[in-house]
Amino acid sequence: MKKKDTEELEQALSAATDVRAYFAENGEELAPRTLAEHLQILLNEKKLTRSLVAGRTRLDQSYAYHIFDGRKPNPSRQKVLALALAMELTPQEAQYLLYYAHCPRLYVREPWDSILWHALEKHLSVTDTNNLLTDLHETPLLE
């Protein structure tokens, strides 16, 4: 089954005369309900393991596992972005991850956010991103 993009879902919802019919037709297309569920989908899609990603984040291993397990459903924006960098997500994929974590999206008019966007585009590590932020006189992602 071809996945619909968000615009296609918006058009289907606008065209629907009954929201129940929309849900019946598009239920499988709707967003995962938790950050942990979305992380698991990303791990599967990218063929990554929790241990590999947790090691790349520079987060405490147990804290990272708590995020993956859903025991830390609302980590800070910085920790979510560390996960995004560790998983080598695109900026667009990181935006969705931030959404599921209930964190503000990256806004490229903000210098700090622009640097993170660039780091995601270039697949920089958390350490390299921290160094870049420091070089540009911005607050590091993780201290």
GISULHU-V151864 format. One record per backbone hydrogen bond with DSSP energy under -0.5 kcal/mol. CO is the residue of the C=O (numbers start at 1). NH is the residue of the N-H. If there is no record, write none. Layout:
BEGIN
co = <CO:CO>
nh = <NH:NH>
END
This chain:
BEGIN
co = <5:6:7:8:9:10:11:12:18:18:19:20:21:22:23:26:26:27:34:35:36:37:38:39:40:41:42:43:43:44:49:50:51:52:53:54:54:56:60:61:62:63:64:65:66:66:66:67:72:76:77:78:79:80:81:82:83:84:85:90:91:92:93:94:95:96:97:98:99:106:107:109:110:111:112:113:114:115:116:117:118:119:120:125:126:127:128:129:130:131:132:133:134>
nh = <9:10:11:12:13:14:15:16:21:22:23:24:25:26:27:29:30:30:38:39:40:41:42:43:44:45:46:47:48:47:53:54:55:56:57:58:59:126:64:65:66:67:68:69:70:71:72:70:75:80:81:82:83:84:85:86:87:89:88:94:95:96:97:98:99:100:101:103:102:108:110:111:114:115:116:117:118:119:120:121:122:124:123:129:130:131:132:133:134:135:136:138:137>
END
